[in-house]
């Protein structure tokens, strides 16, 4: 039955069909041609990747799917079954990665078929939102995925972090601590909008020799941890410290980990610190980036920023059920939505009654109507952009009175990479 789930022959698709990948050597060949950055250049690297993909495909939440022309693999993707925190509610979500179309088959509409297949299967599974990391954001925006949160990477000397004279001792963590590390992450994820549950195998980084994980305990319970990687500078005594993960479930844990990083000032040249915290600069004694560049007039560069994760709501009524207790402002007003999806050739129309900012469906006539595409609607609902910004740019069009809604979005935080 599972194999039959993926077999869809597209009208006009010249006999193309989808099915689960069984030949992972062929999938590796496809991946190395489509993603040269994977650097699968040697036989050993290819065999390692093939075995990794075969092992991952045995997980219940990972599905490696191929697009075949007869028996020839011409494209593929990996689908992930996720559970996502959406404003405190746990919802089914679908992730997609490693989207690939082999070089001789490009520009034949296969990428579109792959995304349509993924979206259809995600809906069949009851997943109400999809997300992905784009190789090109504009490409996936045309397919209805909206831009996600803004990530900042700070680069500074450890001495710029606050000292914090009080805190807990930091200790080394390893694979024996996997259950505790997962429990700590789970606690963090339960409190953070946008976080995705990570299965046990996602904590295999504790076994990697090049990574170093340190944790903080309070009354015997792990309440925070940081994972680091040292990268050599100009000579063997010069190192930069790259933060790979940083999670805390209490203020004491946060300060203890920050103090630990501060104390590396006599050993490392600089720290690379990624964060979704848009106010992190206020934590630093001197937030100026180590390259000391001015970016406009006399504005000092403090970080590098980017947007990676993109979202697409798959089931708007089901999404509304999950956010009924979320306050998106202070207004009480009936808003009529017209959400256009040109990629799937769909239009969703409904009226939501906002009462002191909380939405519920209603059959009454709208006082305000908002027309928007599915990509920007998804970004708006996930807290990545304000309504006023979309209206100002023309990405959304409103008729009726001004509404005090979606003006102070809660940006999602997701550290799951796939």
NUKOL-677030 format. One record per residue (C-alpha): x, y, z. Coordinates in Angstrom, 1 decimal. Layout:
N
<pt px="X" py="Y" pz="Z"/>
...
REM end
This chain:
418
<pt px="0.0" py="0.0" pz="0.0"/>
<pt px="2.8" py="2.4" pz="0.9"/>
<pt px="4.4" py="1.9" pz="-2.5"/>
<pt px="1.1" py="2.4" pz="-4.3"/>
<pt px="0.7" py="5.7" pz="-2.5"/>
<pt px="3.5" py="7.3" pz="-4.5"/>
<pt px="2.7" py="6.0" pz="-7.9"/>
<pt px="1.0" py="8.8" pz="-9.8"/>
<pt px="1.1" py="9.1" pz="-13.5"/>
<pt px="0.8" py="12.7" pz="-14.7"/>
<pt px="-1.4" py="13.5" pz="-17.6"/>
<pt px="0.9" py="14.6" pz="-20.4"/>
<pt px="3.9" py="13.5" pz="-18.3"/>
<pt px="5.1" py="10.9" pz="-20.8"/>
<pt px="4.6" py="8.0" pz="-18.4"/>
<pt px="6.4" py="9.6" pz="-15.5"/>
<pt px="5.6" py="8.2" pz="-12.1"/>
<pt px="6.7" py="8.5" pz="-8.5"/>
<pt px="7.7" py="5.6" pz="-6.3"/>
<pt px="9.9" py="5.0" pz="-3.2"/>
<pt px="13.6" py="4.8" pz="-4.0"/>
<pt px="15.2" py="1.4" pz="-3.6"/>
<pt px="18.4" py="2.0" pz="-5.6"/>
<pt px="20.3" py="4.4" pz="-3.4"/>
<pt px="23.4" py="4.3" pz="-5.6"/>
<pt px="21.3" py="5.8" pz="-8.4"/>
<pt px="20.0" py="8.4" pz="-5.9"/>
<pt px="23.6" py="9.3" pz="-4.9"/>
<pt px="24.5" py="9.7" pz="-8.6"/>
<pt px="21.5" py="12.1" pz="-9.0"/>
<pt px="22.4" py="14.0" pz="-5.9"/>
<pt px="26.1" py="14.5" pz="-6.8"/>
<pt px="25.2" py="15.9" pz="-10.2"/>
<pt px="22.5" py="18.2" pz="-9.0"/>
<pt px="24.4" py="19.3" pz="-5.8"/>
<pt px="28.1" py="19.6" pz="-6.5"/>
<pt px="28.4" py="21.3" pz="-3.2"/>
<pt px="27.9" py="18.0" pz="-1.5"/>
<pt px="31.4" py="17.1" pz="-2.7"/>
<pt px="30.6" py="13.5" pz="-3.5"/>
<pt px="33.7" py="13.2" pz="-5.6"/>
<pt px="35.4" py="10.0" pz="-4.5"/>
<pt px="34.1" py="6.5" pz="-4.4"/>
<pt px="34.4" py="6.5" pz="-0.6"/>
<pt px="32.3" py="9.6" pz="-0.2"/>
<pt px="29.7" py="8.3" pz="-2.6"/>
<pt px="29.5" py="5.0" pz="-0.7"/>
<pt px="29.2" py="6.8" pz="2.6"/>
<pt px="26.4" py="9.0" pz="1.3"/>
<pt px="24.6" py="6.0" pz="-0.3"/>
<pt px="24.7" py="4.1" pz="3.0"/>
<pt px="23.5" py="7.2" pz="5.0"/>
<pt px="20.5" py="7.6" pz="2.7"/>
<pt px="19.7" py="3.9" pz="2.8"/>
<pt px="19.8" py="4.1" pz="6.6"/>
<pt px="17.7" py="7.2" pz="6.9"/>
<pt px="15.1" py="5.8" pz="4.5"/>
<pt px="14.4" py="3.1" pz="7.1"/>
<pt px="13.1" py="5.8" pz="9.5"/>
<pt px="9.3" py="6.0" pz="9.6"/>
<pt px="9.3" py="9.8" pz="9.2"/>
<pt px="11.7" py="10.0" pz="6.2"/>
<pt px="10.6" py="9.1" pz="2.7"/>
<pt px="13.0" py="9.1" pz="-0.3"/>
<pt px="10.9" py="9.4" pz="-3.4"/>
<pt px="12.0" py="9.1" pz="-7.0"/>
<pt px="10.5" py="10.4" pz="-10.2"/>
<pt px="11.0" py="7.8" pz="-12.9"/>
<pt px="10.6" py="7.6" pz="-16.6"/>
<pt px="10.0" py="3.9" pz="-17.0"/>
<pt px="12.8" py="2.6" pz="-14.8"/>
<pt px="15.1" py="5.6" pz="-15.2"/>
<pt px="15.5" py="7.8" pz="-12.2"/>
<pt px="15.2" py="11.4" pz="-13.5"/>
<pt px="14.5" py="13.3" pz="-10.3"/>
<pt px="13.7" py="12.9" pz="-6.7"/>
<pt px="13.2" py="14.4" pz="-3.2"/>
<pt px="13.1" py="13.5" pz="0.4"/>
<pt px="9.9" py="14.1" pz="2.4"/>
<pt px="9.9" py="14.5" pz="6.2"/>
<pt px="7.0" py="14.0" pz="8.6"/>
<pt px="7.4" py="16.7" pz="11.3"/>
<pt px="5.5" py="17.9" pz="14.3"/>
<pt px="5.7" py="21.7" pz="14.6"/>
<pt px="5.0" py="24.1" pz="17.4"/>
<pt px="2.6" py="26.7" pz="15.9"/>
<pt px="1.9" py="29.3" pz="18.6"/>
<pt px="2.0" py="26.6" pz="21.3"/>
<pt px="-0.1" py="24.0" pz="19.4"/>
<pt px="1.6" py="20.9" pz="18.1"/>
<pt px="0.6" py="20.4" pz="14.4"/>
<pt px="1.5" py="18.0" pz="11.7"/>
<pt px="3.9" py="19.5" pz="9.2"/>
<pt px="5.7" py="18.3" pz="6.1"/>
<pt px="9.3" py="19.0" pz="5.2"/>
<pt px="10.9" py="18.5" pz="1.8"/>
<pt px="14.6" py="18.5" pz="0.9"/>
<pt px="17.1" py="17.3" pz="-1.7"/>
<pt px="14.8" py="18.2" pz="-4.5"/>
<pt px="16.7" py="17.2" pz="-7.6"/>
<pt px="16.1" py="16.9" pz="-11.4"/>
<pt px="18.9" py="15.2" pz="-13.3"/>
<pt px="20.7" py="17.4" pz="-15.7"/>
<pt px="19.4" py="16.0" pz="-19.0"/>
<pt px="15.8" py="16.4" pz="-17.8"/>
<pt px="15.9" py="20.0" pz="-16.6"/>
<pt px="13.4" py="22.6" pz="-17.9"/>
<pt px="10.8" py="19.9" pz="-18.6"/>
<pt px="8.4" py="20.8" pz="-15.7"/>
<pt px="9.7" py="18.0" pz="-13.5"/>
<pt px="10.5" py="20.3" pz="-10.5"/>
<pt px="6.9" py="21.5" pz="-10.6"/>
<pt px="5.6" py="17.9" pz="-10.7"/>
<pt px="7.8" py="17.0" pz="-7.7"/>
<pt px="6.5" py="19.9" pz="-5.6"/>
<pt px="2.9" py="19.1" pz="-6.6"/>
<pt px="3.4" py="15.5" pz="-5.6"/>
<pt px="4.9" py="16.4" pz="-2.3"/>
<pt px="2.0" py="18.9" pz="-1.5"/>
<pt px="-0.6" py="16.3" pz="-2.4"/>
<pt px="0.9" py="13.6" pz="-0.2"/>
<pt px="1.3" py="16.1" pz="2.7"/>
<pt px="-2.3" py="16.9" pz="2.5"/>
<pt px="-3.3" py="13.3" pz="2.4"/>
<pt px="-1.3" py="12.8" pz="5.6"/>
<pt px="-3.2" py="15.6" pz="7.3"/>
<pt px="-0.2" py="17.9" pz="7.4"/>
<pt px="-1.5" py="21.4" pz="7.6"/>
<pt px="1.8" py="23.3" pz="6.8"/>
<pt px="4.9" py="22.5" pz="4.7"/>
<pt px="8.3" py="24.0" pz="5.0"/>
<pt px="11.6" py="23.8" pz="3.2"/>
<pt px="15.1" py="25.3" pz="2.8"/>
<pt px="15.3" py="26.8" pz="-0.7"/>
<pt px="18.2" py="26.7" pz="-3.0"/>
<pt px="16.6" py="29.8" pz="-4.6"/>
<pt px="13.9" py="31.6" pz="-2.6"/>
<pt px="12.3" py="33.2" pz="-5.7"/>
<pt px="11.8" py="29.7" pz="-7.3"/>
<pt px="9.9" py="28.4" pz="-4.3"/>
<pt px="7.9" py="31.6" pz="-3.8"/>
<pt px="6.4" py="31.1" pz="-7.3"/>
<pt px="5.3" py="27.7" pz="-5.9"/>
<pt px="3.5" py="29.3" pz="-3.0"/>
<pt px="6.1" py="29.1" pz="-0.3"/>
<pt px="6.5" py="32.3" pz="1.8"/>
<pt px="9.7" py="33.7" pz="3.3"/>
<pt px="10.4" py="32.6" pz="6.8"/>
<pt px="12.2" py="34.1" pz="9.8"/>
<pt px="15.3" py="36.3" pz="9.8"/>
<pt px="18.5" py="34.7" pz="11.1"/>
<pt px="21.4" py="36.8" pz="12.3"/>
<pt px="25.0" py="35.6" pz="12.7"/>
<pt px="27.2" py="37.7" pz="15.0"/>
<pt px="31.0" py="37.5" pz="14.9"/>
<pt px="32.8" py="38.9" pz="17.9"/>
<pt px="35.6" py="38.4" pz="20.4"/>
<pt px="34.5" py="36.3" pz="23.5"/>
<pt px="35.3" py="39.2" pz="25.8"/>
<pt px="32.4" py="41.2" pz="24.3"/>
<pt px="29.9" py="38.8" pz="26.0"/>
<pt px="28.7" py="39.8" pz="29.5"/>
<pt px="30.7" py="38.2" pz="32.4"/>
<pt px="27.9" py="37.0" pz="34.8"/>
<pt px="29.6" py="36.2" pz="38.0"/>
<pt px="26.8" py="33.9" pz="39.2"/>
<pt px="25.8" py="30.7" pz="37.4"/>
<pt px="26.0" py="26.9" pz="37.3"/>
<pt px="29.0" py="24.9" pz="36.4"/>
<pt px="29.2" py="23.8" pz="32.7"/>
<pt px="30.0" py="20.1" pz="32.0"/>
<pt px="31.0" py="18.1" pz="29.0"/>
<pt px="28.1" py="16.1" pz="27.4"/>
<pt px="28.5" py="13.0" pz="25.2"/>
<pt px="26.4" py="10.3" pz="23.6"/>
<pt px="25.6" py="8.8" pz="27.0"/>
<pt px="23.7" py="12.0" pz="27.7"/>
<pt px="21.5" py="11.8" pz="24.6"/>
<pt px="18.2" py="11.3" pz="26.4"/>
<pt px="18.8" py="14.3" pz="28.7"/>
<pt px="19.9" py="16.5" pz="25.8"/>
<pt px="16.8" py="15.5" pz="23.8"/>
<pt px="14.6" py="16.2" pz="26.9"/>
<pt px="16.1" py="19.6" pz="27.2"/>
<pt px="15.5" py="20.4" pz="23.6"/>
<pt px="11.9" py="19.1" pz="23.8"/>
<pt px="11.3" py="21.5" pz="26.7"/>
<pt px="12.7" py="24.4" pz="24.7"/>
<pt px="10.6" py="23.4" pz="21.6"/>
<pt px="7.4" py="23.2" pz="23.6"/>
<pt px="7.8" py="26.9" pz="24.5"/>
<pt px="8.9" py="28.3" pz="21.1"/>
<pt px="6.7" py="29.0" pz="18.1"/>
<pt px="8.1" py="27.4" pz="14.9"/>
<pt px="10.2" py="24.8" pz="16.7"/>
<pt px="10.1" py="21.3" pz="15.2"/>
<pt px="10.3" py="18.1" pz="17.2"/>
<pt px="13.6" py="16.3" pz="16.6"/>
<pt px="13.6" py="12.4" pz="16.8"/>
<pt px="16.3" py="10.6" pz="18.8"/>
<pt px="18.5" py="10.0" pz="15.7"/>
<pt px="18.7" py="13.8" pz="15.3"/>
<pt px="21.0" py="14.0" pz="18.3"/>
<pt px="23.7" py="11.9" pz="16.7"/>
<pt px="25.9" py="15.0" pz="16.8"/>
<pt px="26.9" py="14.0" pz="20.3"/>
<pt px="28.9" py="11.2" pz="18.7"/>
<pt px="30.8" py="13.4" pz="16.3"/>
<pt px="34.5" py="13.9" pz="17.2"/>
<pt px="34.7" py="17.4" pz="15.7"/>
<pt px="31.8" py="18.8" pz="17.8"/>
<pt px="31.9" py="19.6" pz="21.5"/>
<pt px="28.7" py="19.8" pz="23.6"/>
<pt px="28.6" py="21.4" pz="27.0"/>
<pt px="25.6" py="21.5" pz="29.4"/>
<pt px="24.2" py="23.1" pz="32.5"/>
<pt px="22.3" py="21.3" pz="35.2"/>
<pt px="20.0" py="22.8" pz="37.8"/>
<pt px="19.1" py="20.5" pz="40.7"/>
<pt px="20.3" py="17.6" pz="38.6"/>
<pt px="18.2" py="18.5" pz="35.5"/>
<pt px="19.8" py="19.6" pz="32.2"/>
<pt px="18.4" py="23.0" pz="31.5"/>
<pt px="20.7" py="24.2" pz="28.7"/>
<pt px="23.4" py="23.1" pz="26.3"/>
<pt px="25.7" py="24.5" pz="23.6"/>
<pt px="27.4" py="22.7" pz="20.8"/>
<pt px="30.7" py="24.1" pz="19.4"/>
<pt px="33.1" py="23.5" pz="16.6"/>
<pt px="36.6" py="24.9" pz="16.6"/>
<pt px="38.0" py="26.0" pz="13.2"/>
<pt px="41.7" py="26.8" pz="12.8"/>
<pt px="42.7" py="30.3" pz="11.8"/>
<pt px="46.0" py="31.4" pz="10.2"/>
<pt px="48.1" py="29.0" pz="12.3"/>
<pt px="47.5" py="26.2" pz="14.8"/>
<pt px="47.4" py="28.4" pz="17.8"/>
<pt px="44.6" py="30.6" pz="16.3"/>
<pt px="41.1" py="29.3" pz="16.4"/>
<pt px="37.6" py="30.5" pz="15.8"/>
<pt px="34.7" py="29.0" pz="17.7"/>
<pt px="31.5" py="28.3" pz="15.8"/>
<pt px="28.3" py="27.8" pz="17.8"/>
<pt px="26.2" py="25.0" pz="16.2"/>
<pt px="23.4" py="24.9" pz="18.7"/>
<pt px="22.5" py="26.9" pz="21.8"/>
<pt px="19.4" py="26.0" pz="23.8"/>
<pt px="18.3" py="27.0" pz="27.3"/>
<pt px="15.1" py="26.6" pz="29.4"/>
<pt px="16.0" py="29.0" pz="32.1"/>
<pt px="17.7" py="32.4" pz="32.6"/>
<pt px="20.3" py="30.8" pz="34.8"/>
<pt px="21.1" py="28.3" pz="32.1"/>
<pt px="21.4" py="31.0" pz="29.5"/>
<pt px="23.7" py="33.1" pz="31.7"/>
<pt px="25.9" py="30.1" pz="32.6"/>
<pt px="26.4" py="29.2" pz="28.9"/>
<pt px="27.1" py="32.8" pz="28.0"/>
<pt px="29.6" py="33.0" pz="30.8"/>
<pt px="31.3" py="29.8" pz="29.6"/>
<pt px="31.6" py="31.3" pz="26.1"/>
<pt px="33.0" py="34.5" pz="27.6"/>
<pt px="35.7" py="32.5" pz="29.4"/>
<pt px="37.1" py="31.3" pz="26.1"/>
<pt px="38.6" py="34.7" pz="25.5"/>
<pt px="42.1" py="33.5" pz="26.2"/>
<pt px="41.8" py="30.6" pz="23.8"/>
<pt px="39.9" py="31.6" pz="20.7"/>
<pt px="40.1" py="34.5" pz="18.3"/>
<pt px="36.4" py="35.0" pz="17.8"/>
<pt px="33.0" py="33.5" pz="18.1"/>
<pt px="30.4" py="32.9" pz="15.4"/>
<pt px="27.0" py="33.1" pz="17.0"/>
<pt px="23.7" py="32.4" pz="15.0"/>
<pt px="20.5" py="33.6" pz="16.6"/>
<pt px="16.9" py="34.5" pz="15.9"/>
<pt px="17.0" py="37.1" pz="18.7"/>
<pt px="16.8" py="40.5" pz="17.0"/>
<pt px="17.9" py="42.1" pz="20.2"/>
<pt px="21.1" py="40.1" pz="20.8"/>
<pt px="23.3" py="43.1" pz="20.0"/>
<pt px="22.2" py="44.7" pz="23.3"/>
<pt px="23.8" py="41.8" pz="25.1"/>
<pt px="27.3" py="42.5" pz="23.8"/>
<pt px="29.7" py="45.1" pz="25.3"/>
<pt px="30.6" py="46.0" pz="21.7"/>
<pt px="28.3" py="44.5" pz="19.1"/>
<pt px="30.4" py="45.6" pz="16.1"/>
<pt px="31.3" py="42.8" pz="13.7"/>
<pt px="35.0" py="41.8" pz="13.7"/>
<pt px="35.4" py="43.0" pz="10.1"/>
<pt px="34.6" py="46.6" pz="11.4"/>
<pt px="32.7" py="47.6" pz="8.3"/>
<pt px="30.3" py="50.5" pz="7.9"/>
<pt px="27.2" py="49.5" pz="5.9"/>
<pt px="25.5" py="52.9" pz="5.4"/>
<pt px="26.9" py="56.3" pz="6.4"/>
<pt px="28.0" py="55.8" pz="10.0"/>
<pt px="26.1" py="52.6" pz="10.7"/>
<pt px="28.4" py="49.9" pz="12.0"/>
<pt px="27.9" py="46.3" pz="10.8"/>
<pt px="27.0" py="44.1" pz="13.8"/>
<pt px="25.8" py="40.9" pz="12.1"/>
<pt px="25.1" py="39.2" pz="8.8"/>
<pt px="21.5" py="38.3" pz="8.2"/>
<pt px="19.5" py="36.0" pz="5.9"/>
<pt px="16.3" py="34.2" pz="5.5"/>
<pt px="16.2" py="30.5" pz="4.8"/>
<pt px="13.2" py="28.5" pz="5.9"/>
<pt px="10.0" py="29.0" pz="3.8"/>
<pt px="6.5" py="28.1" pz="4.8"/>
<pt px="3.3" py="27.1" pz="2.9"/>
<pt px="0.0" py="26.6" pz="4.6"/>
<pt px="-1.7" py="23.5" pz="3.2"/>
<pt px="-5.1" py="23.5" pz="4.9"/>
<pt px="-6.3" py="27.0" pz="5.9"/>
<pt px="-9.4" py="25.9" pz="7.8"/>
<pt px="-7.4" py="23.4" pz="9.8"/>
<pt px="-4.7" py="26.0" pz="10.5"/>
<pt px="-7.4" py="28.4" pz="11.8"/>
<pt px="-8.6" py="25.7" pz="14.2"/>
<pt px="-5.1" py="25.6" pz="15.7"/>
<pt px="-4.7" py="29.4" pz="16.1"/>
<pt px="-8.1" py="30.2" pz="17.5"/>
<pt px="-6.7" py="31.2" pz="20.9"/>
<pt px="-3.8" py="33.2" pz="19.5"/>
<pt px="-4.1" py="37.0" pz="19.8"/>
<pt px="-3.0" py="38.8" pz="16.7"/>
<pt px="-3.8" py="42.3" pz="17.9"/>
<pt px="-6.5" py="44.2" pz="19.7"/>
<pt px="-9.1" py="44.7" pz="17.0"/>
<pt px="-12.6" py="43.3" pz="16.9"/>
<pt px="-13.6" py="43.0" pz="13.2"/>
<pt px="-14.8" py="40.5" pz="10.6"/>
<pt px="-12.1" py="40.0" pz="7.9"/>
<pt px="-12.8" py="38.3" pz="4.6"/>
<pt px="-9.8" py="36.6" pz="3.1"/>
<pt px="-9.3" py="35.8" pz="-0.5"/>
<pt px="-6.1" py="33.7" pz="-0.8"/>
<pt px="-5.0" py="32.9" pz="-4.3"/>
<pt px="-2.8" py="29.9" pz="-5.1"/>
<pt px="-1.7" py="30.1" pz="-8.7"/>
<pt px="0.6" py="27.1" pz="-8.4"/>
<pt px="-2.2" py="24.7" pz="-7.5"/>
<pt px="-4.9" py="26.8" pz="-9.3"/>
<pt px="-6.9" py="27.2" pz="-6.1"/>
<pt px="-8.6" py="30.2" pz="-4.3"/>
<pt px="-9.6" py="30.1" pz="-0.7"/>
<pt px="-12.3" py="32.5" pz="0.5"/>
<pt px="-13.6" py="32.7" pz="4.1"/>
<pt px="-14.5" py="35.2" pz="6.8"/>
<pt px="-12.9" py="35.3" pz="10.2"/>
<pt px="-14.3" py="37.0" pz="13.2"/>
<pt px="-11.5" py="38.6" pz="15.2"/>
<pt px="-12.5" py="39.3" pz="18.8"/>
<pt px="-9.9" py="41.3" pz="20.6"/>
<pt px="-7.4" py="39.9" pz="18.1"/>
<pt px="-8.5" py="36.2" pz="18.3"/>
<pt px="-9.8" py="34.6" pz="15.1"/>
<pt px="-12.8" py="32.2" pz="14.6"/>
<pt px="-14.6" py="31.3" pz="11.4"/>
<pt px="-18.0" py="33.0" pz="10.8"/>
<pt px="-20.7" py="32.9" pz="8.2"/>
<pt px="-21.4" py="36.6" pz="8.6"/>
<pt px="-20.5" py="39.2" pz="6.0"/>
<pt px="-17.0" py="40.7" pz="6.2"/>
<pt px="-16.4" py="44.3" pz="7.2"/>
<pt px="-12.9" py="44.2" pz="5.7"/>
<pt px="-11.6" py="42.1" pz="2.8"/>
<pt px="-8.0" py="41.2" pz="2.2"/>
<pt px="-6.7" py="39.7" pz="-1.0"/>
<pt px="-3.3" py="38.0" pz="-0.8"/>
<pt px="-1.4" py="35.1" pz="-2.4"/>
<pt px="-0.7" py="31.9" pz="-0.5"/>
<pt px="3.0" py="32.6" pz="-0.1"/>
<pt px="2.5" py="35.9" pz="1.7"/>
<pt px="-0.5" py="34.6" pz="3.6"/>
<pt px="1.7" py="31.8" pz="5.0"/>
<pt px="4.5" py="34.2" pz="6.0"/>
<pt px="1.9" py="36.5" pz="7.6"/>
<pt px="0.2" py="33.7" pz="9.6"/>
<pt px="3.5" py="32.3" pz="10.8"/>
<pt px="4.6" py="35.6" pz="12.1"/>
<pt px="7.4" py="36.4" pz="9.6"/>
<pt px="6.0" py="39.7" pz="8.4"/>
<pt px="3.4" py="42.3" pz="9.5"/>
<pt px="0.2" py="43.0" pz="7.7"/>
<pt px="1.0" py="46.7" pz="7.4"/>
<pt px="4.2" py="45.9" pz="5.5"/>
<pt px="2.3" py="43.6" pz="3.1"/>
<pt px="-0.3" py="46.3" pz="2.5"/>
<pt px="2.2" py="49.0" pz="2.0"/>
<pt px="4.2" py="47.0" pz="-0.6"/>
<pt px="1.1" py="45.9" pz="-2.4"/>
<pt px="1.7" py="42.2" pz="-1.6"/>
<pt px="-1.8" py="42.3" pz="0.0"/>
<pt px="-4.7" py="44.5" pz="-0.9"/>
<pt px="-7.4" py="45.6" pz="1.6"/>
<pt px="-10.9" py="47.0" pz="1.2"/>
<pt px="-12.7" py="48.6" pz="4.1"/>
<pt px="-11.4" py="50.2" pz="7.3"/>
<pt px="-7.9" py="49.8" pz="8.7"/>
<pt px="-7.5" py="46.9" pz="11.1"/>
<pt px="-5.2" py="46.7" pz="14.1"/>
<pt px="-4.1" py="43.1" pz="13.4"/>
<pt px="-0.8" py="41.3" pz="12.6"/>
<pt px="1.2" py="44.4" pz="13.5"/>
<pt px="3.6" py="42.8" pz="16.0"/>
<pt px="4.4" py="39.3" pz="14.6"/>
<pt px="6.0" py="36.6" pz="16.7"/>
<pt px="8.8" py="35.3" pz="14.6"/>
<pt px="9.1" py="31.5" pz="14.4"/>
<pt px="12.4" py="29.8" pz="15.6"/>
<pt px="13.4" py="26.6" pz="13.9"/>
<pt px="16.8" py="24.9" pz="14.3"/>
<pt px="15.8" py="21.7" pz="12.4"/>
<pt px="17.8" py="21.4" pz="9.1"/>
<pt px="16.7" py="18.9" pz="6.5"/>
REM end
